[in-house]
Amino acid sequence: FEMFLTDENFWSVFFNTITLSAMVLIITFPLSIIFALLLNEVGHKGYKKIVQSVAIVPKFLSVVVVVLIFNSLLSPSNGVVNEIVKFFGGEEIFFMNEAGWFRPVYIITDIWQFMGWNSIIYMEVLASADQEQYEAAMIDGANRWKQTRYITLPIMIPTISINFIISIGHILNLGFEKALLIQKPSTYATSDIIQTFVYRMGLLNKNYSYGTAVGLFQAVIGLVLLYIANKVVNKRWNTGLW
């Protein structure tokens, strides 16, 4: 514990983890809710099922396959993204080799892979909503926005609260495999997170006690954040885990 608490490299890694985790949570968490709300507005059931099925498929792809797909798309030589950039007069960008692009690439892969899957639970909540409330609101002259604000969102609040608390508890547990596969030595400044740091220090360098101490520290921080998030949600909406 003394070793990592006084290790400048660890605190750099800790900052990277907190920054990336916060960005992932702030960006990806609302997107699943927004996607569910938009999909709920689709009237054609067949089209809705097709869109939902297509959005869920990436969740079942291996992380290795996902990284390979994005490596191909973002390749500086013949990647689709760089071809578009060059078409509009820009210079090719080494997305996978530049530290500044690690976080955007990681977040985009997370959105593509998990947004559809995470929206399933919200779709189920919306499917079980009392339609009489919407009919009464329409009679009273409420438009779609007001129906969403005063009926749909309050119905979703308990589910959103529970998912938010769980997400806060796991805020330091980023995808180890994806980070390890995407990162390069040139991107360590932003891509080296607690999981890859523990892997390198604990397994590759065979410093097992150091890796265990960092892992325990990570678990304790997660537990504290979970308790705080539950306290805040209970105070605001009274829909916490306990």
Accessible surface in RSA format (square Angstrom, percent):
REM  Atomic radii and reference values for relative SASA: ProtOr
REM  Chains: A
REM  Algorithm: Lee & Richards
REM  Probe-radius: 1.40
REM  Slices: 20
REM RES _ NUM      All-atoms   Total-Side   Main-Chain    Non-polar    All polar
REM                ABS   REL    ABS   REL    ABS   REL    ABS   REL    ABS   REL
RES PHE A   1   121.85  61.0  95.42  59.1  26.43  68.8  95.42  57.9  26.43  75.6
RES GLU A   2   141.03  81.0 132.48 100.2   8.55  20.4  50.85  98.4  90.18  73.6
RES MET A   3   117.02  60.6 107.23  71.0   9.79  23.3  76.28  64.9  40.74  54.0
RES PHE A   4     0.88   0.4   0.84   0.5   0.04   0.1   0.84   0.5   0.04   0.1
RES LEU A   5    82.64  46.0  68.86  49.3  13.77  34.6  68.86  48.4  13.77  37.1
RES THR A   6   104.92  74.6  73.82  74.8  31.10  74.1  67.26  90.3  37.66  56.9
RES ASP A   7    34.26  24.0  28.25  28.1   6.01  14.2  12.63  29.7  21.63  21.6
RES GLU A   8   151.88  87.2 140.73 106.5  11.15  26.6  57.24 110.7  94.64  77.3
RES ASN A   9   101.26  69.8  98.91  95.6   2.35   5.7  13.65  32.9  87.60  84.7
RES PHE A  10     0.00   0.0   0.00   0.0   0.00   0.0   0.00   0.0   0.00   0.0
RES TRP A  11   100.65  40.4  95.84  46.4   4.81  11.3  91.66  48.9   8.99  14.6
RES SER A  12    60.96  51.5  51.45  68.7   9.52  21.9  32.32  68.8  28.64  40.1
RES VAL A  13     5.27   3.5   5.27   4.8   0.00   0.0   5.27   4.6   0.00   0.0
RES PHE A  14    37.37  18.7  37.37  23.1   0.00   0.0  37.37  22.7   0.00   0.0
RES PHE A  15   128.30  64.2 126.30  78.2   2.00   5.2 128.30  77.8   0.00   0.0
RES ASN A  16     5.01   3.5   5.01   4.8   0.00   0.0   0.00   0.0   5.01   4.8
RES THR A  17     0.00   0.0   0.00   0.0   0.00   0.0   0.00   0.0   0.00   0.0
RES ILE A  18    58.38  33.2  58.38  43.5   0.00   0.0  58.38  42.0   0.00   0.0
RES THR A  19    31.03  22.1  25.97  26.3   5.06  12.1  27.31  36.7   3.73   5.6
RES LEU A  20     0.00   0.0   0.00   0.0   0.00   0.0   0.00   0.0   0.00   0.0
RES SER A  21     4.05   3.4   1.16   1.6   2.89   6.7   2.03   4.3   2.02   2.8
RES ALA A  22    31.23  28.7  30.32  46.8   0.91   2.1  31.23  44.0   0.00   0.0
RES MET A  23    63.11  32.7  61.46  40.7   1.65   3.9  56.56  48.1   6.55   8.7
RES VAL A  24    18.17  12.0  18.17  16.4   0.00   0.0  18.17  15.8   0.00   0.0
RES LEU A  25    27.13  15.1  24.20  17.3   2.93   7.4  26.11  18.3   1.02   2.7
RES ILE A  26   122.92  69.9 112.08  83.5  10.83  26.1 117.66  84.7   5.26  14.3
RES ILE A  27    69.25  39.4  62.82  46.8   6.43  15.5  67.34  48.5   1.91   5.2
RES THR A  28    23.70  16.9  21.92  22.2   1.78   4.3  11.70  15.7  12.00  18.1
RES PHE A  29    34.43  17.2  28.32  17.5   6.11  15.9  34.13  20.7   0.31   0.9
RES PRO A  30    52.83  38.5  52.10  47.5   0.73   2.7  52.74  43.5   0.08   0.5
RES LEU A  31    54.15  30.2  53.62  38.4   0.54   1.4  53.62  37.7   0.54   1.4
RES SER A  32     4.13   3.5   4.13   5.5   0.00   0.0   2.59   5.5   1.54   2.2
RES ILE A  33    19.08  10.9  19.08  14.2   0.00   0.0  19.08  13.7   0.00   0.0
RES ILE A  34    83.17  47.3  83.15  61.9   0.02   0.1  83.17  59.9   0.00   0.0
RES PHE A  35    32.80  16.4  31.04  19.2   1.77   4.6  32.62  19.8   0.18   0.5
RES ALA A  36     0.00   0.0   0.00   0.0   0.00   0.0   0.00   0.0   0.00   0.0
RES LEU A  37    31.14  17.3  30.14  21.6   1.00   2.5  30.42  21.4   0.72   1.9
RES LEU A  38   116.07  64.6 111.64  79.9   4.44  11.2 111.97  78.6   4.11  11.1
RES LEU A  39     6.94   3.9   5.14   3.7   1.80   4.5   6.50   4.6   0.44   1.2
RES ASN A  40    41.84  28.8  29.70  28.7  12.14  29.2   0.00   0.0  41.84  40.4
RES GLU A  41    82.05  47.1  54.80  41.5  27.25  64.9  40.54  78.4  41.51  33.9
RES VAL A  42    39.41  25.9  31.37  28.4   8.04  19.4  36.67  31.9   2.75   7.5
RES GLY A  43    73.12  90.2   0.00   N/A  73.12  90.2  43.25 118.7  29.88  66.9
RES HIS A  44   128.70  70.3 117.38  81.6  11.32  29.0  93.56  96.4  35.14  40.9
RES LYS A  45   159.57  77.8 155.07  95.1   4.50  10.7  98.03  88.2  61.54  65.6
RES GLY A  46    33.02  40.7   0.00   N/A  33.02  40.7  28.37  77.8   4.65  10.4
RES TYR A  47   124.12  57.9 122.30  69.6   1.82   4.7  80.97  60.9  43.14  53.2
RES LYS A  48    42.96  21.0  42.96  26.4   0.00   0.0  15.11  13.6  27.85  29.7
RES LYS A  49   141.15  68.9 139.45  85.6   1.71   4.1  83.39  75.1  57.77  61.5
RES ILE A  50   110.35  62.8 106.86  79.6   3.49   8.4 110.26  79.4   0.08   0.2
RES VAL A  51    38.61  25.4  35.16  31.8   3.45   8.3  37.75  32.8   0.86   2.3
RES GLN A  52    32.76  18.3  32.76  23.9   0.00   0.0   5.11  10.9  27.64  21.0
RES SER A  53    63.40  53.6  57.71  77.0   5.69  13.1  33.37  71.1  30.03  42.1
RES VAL A  54    99.42  65.4  95.15  86.1   4.27  10.3  95.96  83.4   3.45   9.4
RES ALA A  55    20.42  18.8   9.32  14.4  11.10  25.2  19.06  26.8   1.36   3.6
RES ILE A  56    29.00  16.5  28.95  21.6   0.05   0.1  29.00  20.9   0.00   0.0
RES VAL A  57    84.71  55.7  83.76  75.8   0.95   2.3  84.54  73.5   0.17   0.4
RES PRO A  58     8.05   5.9   8.05   7.3   0.00   0.0   8.05   6.6   0.00   0.0
RES LYS A  59    66.03  32.2  56.78  34.8   9.25  22.0  14.59  13.1  51.44  54.8
RES PHE A  60   139.55  69.8 105.09  65.1  34.46  89.7 111.30  67.5  28.25  80.9
RES LEU A  61    57.19  31.8  49.83  35.7   7.35  18.5  51.62  36.3   5.56  15.0
RES SER A  62    60.67  51.3  44.30  59.1  16.37  37.7  41.76  88.9  18.92  26.5
RES VAL A  63    40.62  26.7  38.19  34.6   2.43   5.9  38.19  33.2   2.43   6.6
RES VAL A  64    77.29  50.9  77.01  69.7   0.28   0.7  77.06  67.0   0.23   0.6
RES VAL A  65    61.15  40.2  61.13  55.3   0.01   0.0  61.15  53.1   0.00   0.0
RES VAL A  66     0.00   0.0   0.00   0.0   0.00   0.0   0.00   0.0   0.00   0.0
RES VAL A  67     6.54   4.3   5.95   5.4   0.59   1.4   6.54   5.7   0.00   0.0
RES LEU A  68   109.15  60.8 104.29  74.6   4.85  12.2 104.59  73.5   4.56  12.3
RES ILE A  69    60.74  34.6  56.03  41.7   4.71  11.3  60.52  43.6   0.21   0.6
RES PHE A  70    19.76   9.9  19.76  12.2   0.00   0.0  19.76  12.0   0.00   0.0
RES ASN A  71    47.13  32.5  41.85  40.4   5.29  12.7  17.57  42.3  29.56  28.6
RES SER A  72    74.64  63.1  62.14  82.9  12.50  28.8  32.76  69.8  41.88  58.7
RES LEU A  73    66.69  37.1  66.40  47.5   0.29   0.7  66.69  46.8   0.00   0.0
RES LEU A  74    17.44   9.7  17.14  12.3   0.30   0.8  17.14  12.0   0.30   0.8
RES SER A  75    22.03  18.6  19.68  26.3   2.34   5.4  12.54  26.7   9.48  13.3
RES PRO A  76    35.56  25.9  35.51  32.4   0.06   0.2  35.56  29.4   0.00   0.0
RES SER A  77    78.54  66.4  59.63  79.6  18.91  43.6  51.83 110.4  26.72  37.4
RES ASN A  78   116.02  80.0  97.82  94.5  18.19  43.8  29.42  70.8  86.59  83.7
RES GLY A  79     0.53   0.7   0.00   N/A   0.53   0.7   0.52   1.4   0.01   0.0
RES VAL A  80    84.85  55.8  82.96  75.1   1.89   4.6  84.72  73.6   0.13   0.3
RES VAL A  81    49.69  32.7  49.58  44.9   0.11   0.3  49.68  43.2   0.01   0.0
RES ASN A  82     0.16   0.1   0.16   0.2   0.00   0.0   0.16   0.4   0.00   0.0
RES GLU A  83    81.89  47.0  77.03  58.3   4.86  11.6  33.81  65.4  48.08  39.3
RES ILE A  84    92.56  52.7  90.63  67.5   1.93   4.7  92.56  66.7   0.00   0.0
RES VAL A  85    38.70  25.5  33.18  30.0   5.52  13.3  37.91  32.9   0.80   2.2
RES LYS A  86    78.14  38.1  61.94  38.0  16.21  38.6  42.72  38.5  35.42  37.7
RES PHE A  87   166.00  83.0 134.47  83.3  31.53  82.0 144.32  87.5  21.68  62.1
RES PHE A  88   159.56  79.8 125.00  77.4  34.56  89.9 131.57  79.8  27.99  80.1
RES GLY A  89    69.26  85.4   0.00   N/A  69.26  85.4  36.54 100.3  32.72  73.3
RES GLY A  90    33.40  41.2   0.00   N/A  33.40  41.2  23.97  65.8   9.43  21.1
RES GLU A  91   151.99  87.3 138.71 104.9  13.28  31.6  57.35 110.9  94.64  77.3
RES GLU A  92    75.92  43.6  61.28  46.4  14.64  34.9  18.44  35.7  57.48  46.9
RES ILE A  93    43.49  24.7  41.87  31.2   1.61   3.9  43.49  31.3   0.00   0.0
RES PHE A  94    85.91  43.0  84.93  52.6   0.98   2.6  85.91  52.1   0.00   0.0
RES PHE A  95    12.94   6.5  11.59   7.2   1.35   3.5  11.59   7.0   1.35   3.9
RES MET A  96    19.42  10.1  14.66   9.7   4.76  11.3  16.92  14.4   2.50   3.3
RES ASN A  97    64.47  44.5  57.52  55.6   6.95  16.7  15.85  38.2  48.62  47.0
RES GLU A  98    71.79  41.2  68.05  51.5   3.74   8.9  29.82  57.7  41.98  34.3
RES ALA A  99    25.82  23.7  20.42  31.5   5.40  12.3  20.42  28.8   5.40  14.3
RES GLY A 100    62.51  77.1   0.00   N/A  62.51  77.1  38.41 105.4  24.10  54.0
RES TRP A 101    89.06  35.7  89.06  43.1   0.00   0.0  75.83  40.4  13.24  21.5
RES PHE A 102     3.41   1.7   0.87   0.5   2.54   6.6   3.41   2.1   0.00   0.0
RES ARG A 103    42.28  17.8  42.20  21.5   0.08   0.2   9.63  13.2  32.65  19.8
RES PRO A 104    45.23  33.0  40.07  36.5   5.16  18.8  45.20  37.3   0.03   0.2
RES VAL A 105     4.87   3.2   4.26   3.9   0.62   1.5   4.87   4.2   0.00   0.0
RES TYR A 106     3.57   1.7   3.57   2.0   0.00   0.0   0.21   0.2   3.36   4.1
RES ILE A 107     7.99   4.5   7.99   6.0   0.00   0.0   7.99   5.8   0.00   0.0
RES ILE A 108    92.59  52.7  92.25  68.7   0.34   0.8  92.25  66.4   0.34   0.9
RES THR A 109     0.43   0.3   0.43   0.4   0.00   0.0   0.43   0.6   0.00   0.0
RES ASP A 110    21.54  15.1  20.40  20.3   1.14   2.7   0.36   0.8  21.18  21.1
RES ILE A 111    39.03  22.2  37.70  28.1   1.33   3.2  38.66  27.8   0.37   1.0
RES TRP A 112    97.84  39.3  86.64  41.9  11.20  26.3  68.32  36.4  29.53  47.9
RES GLN A 113     4.66   2.6   4.65   3.4   0.00   0.0   0.00   0.0   4.66   3.5
RES PHE A 114    60.05  30.0  60.05  37.2   0.00   0.0  60.05  36.4   0.00   0.0
RES MET A 115    47.96  24.8  44.85  29.7   3.12   7.4  41.50  35.3   6.46   8.6
RES GLY A 116     1.70   2.1   0.00   N/A   1.70   2.1   0.00   0.0   1.70   3.8
RES TRP A 117    97.72  39.2  93.17  45.1   4.55  10.7  70.05  37.4  27.67  44.9
RES ASN A 118    66.78  46.1  60.07  58.0   6.71  16.2  16.63  40.0  50.15  48.5
RES SER A 119     0.00   0.0   0.00   0.0   0.00   0.0   0.00   0.0   0.00   0.0
RES ILE A 120    48.45  27.6  48.45  36.1   0.00   0.0  48.45  34.9   0.00   0.0
RES ILE A 121    81.82  46.6  78.12  58.2   3.70   8.9  80.73  58.1   1.09   3.0
RES TYR A 122     4.09   1.9   4.09   2.3   0.00   0.0   1.45   1.1   2.64   3.3
RES MET A 123    16.54   8.6  14.98   9.9   1.57   3.7  15.17  12.9   1.38   1.8
RES GLU A 124   110.41  63.4 105.50  79.8   4.91  11.7  36.22  70.1  74.19  60.6
RES VAL A 125    28.10  18.5  25.58  23.2   2.52   6.1  27.90  24.2   0.20   0.6
RES LEU A 126     5.61   3.1   0.54   0.4   5.08  12.8   0.54   0.4   5.07  13.6
RES ALA A 127    82.78  76.1  44.42  68.6  38.36  87.3  56.59  79.7  26.20  69.4
RES SER A 128    93.24  78.8  56.83  75.8  36.41  83.9  50.56 107.7  42.68  59.8
RES ALA A 129    12.32  11.3   0.70   1.1  11.61  26.4   4.63   6.5   7.68  20.4
RES ASP A 130    70.15  49.1  58.44  58.2  11.71  27.7  27.36  64.4  42.79  42.7
RES GLN A 131   102.93  57.6  99.70  72.9   3.24   7.7  53.29 113.4  49.65  37.7
RES GLU A 132   125.25  71.9 120.91  91.5   4.34  10.3  38.50  74.5  86.75  70.8
RES GLN A 133    83.35  46.6  76.22  55.7   7.13  17.0  30.12  64.1  53.23  40.4
RES TYR A 134    21.13   9.9  21.13  12.0   0.00   0.0  19.74  14.8   1.40   1.7
RES GLU A 135   100.40  57.6  97.99  74.1   2.41   5.7  36.58  70.8  63.82  52.1
RES ALA A 136    51.89  47.7  47.55  73.4   4.33   9.9  50.59  71.2   1.30   3.4
RES ALA A 137    14.14  13.0   9.28  14.3   4.87  11.1  13.53  19.1   0.61   1.6
RES MET A 138   116.86  60.5  98.80  65.4  18.07  43.0  84.52  71.9  32.34  42.8
RES ILE A 139   148.24  84.4 116.93  87.1  31.30  75.4 124.54  89.7  23.70  64.3
RES ASP A 140   124.49  87.2  86.47  86.1  38.01  89.9  29.78  70.1  94.71  94.5
RES GLY A 141    62.93  77.6   0.00   N/A  62.93  77.6  34.47  94.6  28.45  63.7
RES ALA A 142    25.31  23.3  15.15  23.4  10.16  23.1  17.89  25.2   7.42  19.7
RES ASN A 143    84.61  58.3  73.96  71.5  10.66  25.7  41.98 101.0  42.63  41.2
RES ARG A 144   120.80  50.7 119.30  60.8   1.50   3.6  76.62 104.7  44.18  26.8
RES TRP A 145   158.48  63.6 151.82  73.5   6.67  15.7 139.90  74.6  18.58  30.1
RES LYS A 146   102.80  50.2 102.02  62.6   0.79   1.9  45.36  40.8  57.44  61.2
RES GLN A 147     5.71   3.2   5.01   3.7   0.70   1.7   1.87   4.0   3.84   2.9
RES THR A 148    22.12  15.7  22.05  22.4   0.07   0.2  11.01  14.8  11.11  16.8
RES ARG A 149   123.64  51.9 115.33  58.8   8.31  19.8  13.79  18.8 109.85  66.6
RES TYR A 150   133.38  62.3 114.80  65.3  18.58  48.4  87.91  66.1  45.48  56.1
RES ILE A 151    18.74  10.7  15.99  11.9   2.75   6.6  18.37  13.2   0.37   1.0
RES THR A 152     5.32   3.8   5.32   5.4   0.00   0.0   1.42   1.9   3.90   5.9
RES LEU A 153    55.78  31.1  55.78  39.9   0.00   0.0  55.78  39.2   0.00   0.0
RES PRO A 154    67.44  49.2  53.29  48.6  14.15  51.4  56.15  46.4  11.29  70.2
RES ILE A 155    49.15  28.0  33.98  25.3  15.17  36.6  41.69  30.0   7.46  20.2
RES MET A 156     0.03   0.0   0.03   0.0   0.00   0.0   0.03   0.0   0.00   0.0
RES ILE A 157    41.09  23.4  41.09  30.6   0.00   0.0  41.09  29.6   0.00   0.0
RES PRO A 158    61.04  44.5  60.64  55.3   0.40   1.4  61.04  50.4   0.00   0.0
RES THR A 159    23.95  17.0  18.99  19.3   4.96  11.8   8.72  11.7  15.22  23.0
RES ILE A 160    26.24  14.9  26.24  19.6   0.00   0.0  26.24  18.9   0.00   0.0
RES SER A 161     3.40   2.9   1.12   1.5   2.28   5.2   2.28   4.8   1.12   1.6
RES ILE A 162    52.40  29.8  52.40  39.0   0.00   0.0  52.40  37.7   0.00   0.0
RES ASN A 163    33.67  23.2  31.96  30.9   1.71   4.1   9.15  22.0  24.52  23.7
RES PHE A 164    69.84  34.9  69.84  43.3   0.00   0.0  69.84  42.3   0.00   0.0
RES ILE A 165     0.00   0.0   0.00   0.0   0.00   0.0   0.00   0.0   0.00   0.0
RES ILE A 166    75.67  43.1  74.36  55.4   1.30   3.1  75.62  54.5   0.04   0.1
RES SER A 167    35.33  29.9  25.14  33.6  10.19  23.5  12.29  26.2  23.04  32.3
RES ILE A 168    24.41  13.9  24.41  18.2   0.00   0.0  24.41  17.6   0.00   0.0
RES GLY A 169    14.38  17.7   0.00   N/A  14.38  17.7   4.91  13.5   9.47  21.2
RES HIS A 170   106.20  58.0  99.63  69.2   6.58  16.8  68.07  70.2  38.13  44.4
RES ILE A 171    25.25  14.4  18.76  14.0   6.49  15.6  24.59  17.7   0.66   1.8
RES LEU A 172     2.21   1.2   1.84   1.3   0.37   0.9   1.84   1.3   0.37   1.0
RES ASN A 173    79.91  55.1  59.11  57.1  20.80  50.1  19.33  46.5  60.58  58.6
RES LEU A 174    20.69  11.5  11.02   7.9   9.67  24.3  13.45   9.4   7.24  19.5
RES GLY A 175    32.84  40.5   0.00   N/A  32.84  40.5  27.39  75.2   5.45  12.2
RES PHE A 176    58.84  29.4  56.79  35.2   2.05   5.3  56.79  34.4   2.05   5.9
RES GLU A 177    98.13  56.3  96.39  72.9   1.74   4.1  37.81  73.1  60.32  49.3
RES LYS A 178     6.95   3.4   6.54   4.0   0.41   1.0   6.54   5.9   0.41   0.4
RES ALA A 179     0.00   0.0   0.00   0.0   0.00   0.0   0.00   0.0   0.00   0.0
RES LEU A 180    62.81  35.0  52.69  37.7  10.13  25.5  52.69  37.0  10.13  27.2
RES LEU A 181    70.77  39.4  55.33  39.6  15.45  38.8  57.96  40.7  12.81  34.5
RES ILE A 182     4.08   2.3   3.75   2.8   0.34   0.8   3.76   2.7   0.32   0.9
RES GLN A 183    16.96   9.5   6.95   5.1  10.01  23.8   3.44   7.3  13.52  10.3
RES LYS A 184    65.39  31.9  64.10  39.3   1.29   3.1  60.33  54.3   5.06   5.4
RES PRO A 185   109.53  79.8  95.04  86.6  14.50  52.7  95.37  78.7  14.16  88.0
RES SER A 186    71.62  60.5  41.31  55.1  30.31  69.8  51.20 109.0  20.42  28.6
RES THR A 187     2.11   1.5   2.11   2.1   0.00   0.0   2.11   2.8   0.00   0.0
RES TYR A 188    88.53  41.3  83.92  47.7   4.61  12.0  56.41  42.4  32.12  39.6
RES ALA A 189    76.17  70.0  49.49  76.4  26.68  60.7  63.04  88.8  13.13  34.8
RES THR A 190    22.92  16.3  22.92  23.2   0.00   0.0  22.92  30.8   0.00   0.0
RES SER A 191     0.00   0.0   0.00   0.0   0.00   0.0   0.00   0.0   0.00   0.0
RES ASP A 192    11.30   7.9  11.30  11.2   0.00   0.0   2.56   6.0   8.74   8.7
RES ILE A 193     0.00   0.0   0.00   0.0   0.00   0.0   0.00   0.0   0.00   0.0
RES ILE A 194     0.04   0.0   0.04   0.0   0.00   0.0   0.04   0.0   0.00   0.0
RES GLN A 195    27.64  15.5  20.97  15.3   6.66  15.9  22.77  48.5   4.87   3.7
RES THR A 196     1.21   0.9   0.55   0.6   0.66   1.6   0.55   0.7   0.66   1.0
RES PHE A 197     5.78   2.9   5.78   3.6   0.00   0.0   5.78   3.5   0.00   0.0
RES VAL A 198    38.05  25.0  37.51  34.0   0.55   1.3  37.90  32.9   0.16   0.4
RES TYR A 199    65.13  30.4  62.15  35.4   2.99   7.8  32.50  24.4  32.64  40.2
RES ARG A 200    60.69  25.5  60.69  30.9   0.00   0.0  32.84  44.9  27.85  16.9
RES MET A 201    39.82  20.6  39.82  26.4   0.00   0.0  26.31  22.4  13.51  17.9
RES GLY A 202     4.64   5.7   0.00   N/A   4.64   5.7   4.64  12.7   0.00   0.0
RES LEU A 203   108.85  60.6  97.98  70.1  10.87  27.3  98.48  69.2  10.37  27.9
RES LEU A 204   106.36  59.2  79.52  56.9  26.84  67.5  82.77  58.1  23.59  63.5
RES ASN A 205    88.78  61.2  61.43  59.4  27.35  65.9  20.42  49.2  68.35  66.1
RES LYS A 206   151.35  73.8 133.83  82.1  17.52  41.7  76.46  68.8  74.89  79.8
RES ASN A 207    42.44  29.3  37.54  36.3   4.90  11.8  12.38  29.8  30.06  29.1
RES TYR A 208   129.22  60.3 123.57  70.3   5.65  14.7  98.04  73.7  31.18  38.4
RES SER A 209    87.23  73.7  73.13  97.6  14.10  32.5  55.11 117.4  32.12  45.0
RES TYR A 210    10.80   5.0   5.05   2.9   5.75  15.0  10.73   8.1   0.07   0.1
RES GLY A 211     5.15   6.3   0.00   N/A   5.15   6.3   3.41   9.4   1.73   3.9
RES THR A 212    95.95  68.2  85.54  86.7  10.41  24.8  70.56  94.8  25.39  38.4
RES ALA A 213     8.62   7.9   5.92   9.1   2.71   6.2   8.18  11.5   0.44   1.2
RES VAL A 214     0.20   0.1   0.20   0.2   0.00   0.0   0.20   0.2   0.00   0.0
RES GLY A 215    28.45  35.1   0.00   N/A  28.45  35.1  21.97  60.3   6.48  14.5
RES LEU A 216    97.67  54.4  92.23  66.0   5.44  13.7  95.73  67.2   1.94   5.2
RES PHE A 217    35.40  17.7  33.35  20.7   2.04   5.3  35.40  21.5   0.00   0.0
RES GLN A 218    20.08  11.2  18.64  13.6   1.45   3.4   5.83  12.4  14.26  10.8
RES ALA A 219    63.14  58.1  45.12  69.6  18.02  41.0  56.90  80.1   6.24  16.5
RES VAL A 220    74.15  48.8  72.90  66.0   1.25   3.0  74.15  64.4   0.00   0.0
RES ILE A 221    44.21  25.2  44.21  32.9   0.00   0.0  44.21  31.8   0.00   0.0
RES GLY A 222     7.30   9.0   0.00   N/A   7.30   9.0   7.05  19.4   0.25   0.6
RES LEU A 223   118.93  66.2 114.40  81.8   4.53  11.4 117.40  82.4   1.53   4.1
RES VAL A 224    74.34  48.9  70.97  64.2   3.37   8.1  74.34  64.6   0.00   0.0
RES LEU A 225    51.00  28.4  50.53  36.1   0.48   1.2  50.53  35.5   0.48   1.3
RES LEU A 226    38.90  21.7  38.90  27.8   0.00   0.0  38.90  27.3   0.00   0.0
RES TYR A 227   112.48  52.5 112.09  63.8   0.39   1.0  83.55  62.8  28.93  35.7
RES ILE A 228    88.25  50.2  87.15  64.9   1.10   2.6  88.25  63.5   0.00   0.0
RES ALA A 229     7.78   7.2   2.53   3.9   5.25  11.9   7.64  10.8   0.15   0.4
RES ASN A 230     3.89   2.7   3.89   3.8   0.00   0.0   0.00   0.0   3.89   3.8
RES LYS A 231   125.80  61.4 123.41  75.7   2.39   5.7  77.32  69.6  48.48  51.6
RES VAL A 232    88.51  58.2  85.54  77.4   2.97   7.2  88.04  76.5   0.47   1.3
RES VAL A 233     3.05   2.0   3.05   2.8   0.00   0.0   3.05   2.7   0.00   0.0
RES ASN A 234    43.25  29.8  35.37  34.2   7.89  19.0  17.14  41.3  26.11  25.2
RES LYS A 235   193.84  94.6 156.99  96.3  36.85  87.7 109.68  98.7  84.16  89.6
RES ARG A 236   156.53  65.7 137.42  70.1  19.11  45.5  45.43  62.1 111.10  67.3
RES TRP A 237   110.00  44.1  89.63  43.4  20.37  47.8  87.34  46.6  22.66  36.8
RES ASN A 238   125.20  86.3 107.49 103.9  17.70  42.6  24.80  59.7 100.40  97.0
RES THR A 239    31.74  22.6  22.34  22.7   9.40  22.4  30.97  41.6   0.78   1.2
RES GLY A 240    19.58  24.1   0.00   N/A  19.58  24.1   0.00   0.0  19.58  43.8
RES LEU A 241    76.76  42.8  44.50  31.8  32.27  81.1  46.32  32.5  30.45  81.9
RES TRP A 242   156.48  62.8 116.14  56.2  40.34  94.7 136.56  72.8  19.92  32.3
END  Absolute sums over single chains surface
CHAIN  1 A    13829.9      11915.7       1914.2       9686.1       4143.8
END  Absolute sums over all chains
TOTAL         13829.9      11915.7       1914.2       9686.1       4143.8
